[in-house]
Amino acid sequence: MKIACLQFSPVLGDVDNNLTRADAVLAKANVQDLDLLVLPELAFSGYNFKSLQHISPYLEPTTSGISSLWARTTALKHDCVVIVGYPEKVDISPKWPASPDI
């Protein structure tokens, strides 16, 4: 099994530039026959947000945000599994009736 770790220093909040940088690092590495590509948590949004309010604009919907899209595209391009962490927007609405009368 061939595993690669794509590590770079993301610019906090600069998702588009960080995606471009990740692509550039991956292209420069010229990986072949890769089975698994691993990126760190919050790889594209950056990590050290001051508060929940600061990270809020970068929350992504589960499996349909820019990080998931990049991971799927990269996985298809390199025929491998891609793991990337991202700040996820979670639906906190009740899943069950709030009243016992229902």
Number of C-alpha atoms within 10 A of each C-alpha: 6 11 14 15 13 16 13 14 12 19 17 16 18 13 19 13 14 20 17 12 17 21 15 11 13 17 10 9 11 7 13 10 11 15 15 17 21 16 18 16 14 19 24 30 26 21 18 12 13 8 8 8 9 11 17 13 12 21 14 17 16 14 12 10 16 17 24 19 12 17 21 17 13 17 18 12 9 16 15 19 16 21 18 17 16 23 22 15 14 10 9 6 6 7 7 8 8 8 6 6 5 6
